[in-house]
Amino acid sequence: MFALIVIGHSSPGPRYPLTARPTVVGRAPDCDIVLADASISRRHAAIWQAEGGVQVQDLGSQNGTQIDGEPVRETAVVGVGQVIRLGHIDSLRVIEHEQEEDTTLPLLALEELASGHRILLSSSPLRVGSHASCQLLLADGPPYVASIIRQGPSEAWIGLGDEMEELVIDQPFPLAGREYVLRLLPPSPVQTIVDGPTNLAYRVVATLDAPGGALARVEVVGSDLAVEISTENRAVFLFLLARRWAEDAAAGVPETRRGWMDDDDVAVGVWGRDGPVRQLKVLVCRVRQELREAGLDPWFVEKRRGALRLRVIEATVEA
């Protein structure tokens, strides 16, 4: 067995076991390994285990792929200890890997510096605010202040303000008037985290052919809480993302990777061929504001690294 490790990560760094299914590496959020460097293409390279070794294929990247300084033209063999350079950075190293070693994930925790209190993170959102559904409950203030989501073995993102930003391990940051820090801990011998569903308990029903035009209804499953969004651009925006989620679900795409659309594709779908990508931020803010005013979690719309998706458990669309 072989695996990849990401060069430069703090110890214990993430380890990605390789199989015959290609592991796709790039900047796009639906890649198996996401590397946020401008010199890396959205889908940069594919790496997989073949008989007797590891194969690497460049996926037509702009800045190329190298193995120990040698360019990869189409596919190439990479050996244990060799470095795979993507774009302008040394990114990955191939290592030997025993399958039985990979039984637990490292623990990723949000720690309040003043008290030392820790909350373990999973791929289900940790919501911060005064609403009763929040896991980090504030005494007062807005119902939803932030959402923190684990995206990988050693990666977490925070939705705060109008954007999602990656948290840096061991680097303190302010949140709701307090100081917090993201901690990466070794797997516990007595506690194993089973990564749960990535989505909020929301359902979207969207159509382009309602009596008044496009319409999207966002419902909280198991409650009467819901909001209907009928403003044309906002409803079309939700329709596009709901349709992608439904298509991915039908195709068997894993839940953790389901529903992502490139900003460019969303802009074209909302505004046409020359859709202004720069206006997406404004549109996302307005949709989130409408959700917030209805008492729903605004981070139901997730945005990161040039792509968007909805975090739902069900999506139904009618053209």
Disulfide bonds with the S-S distance in Angstrom:
none
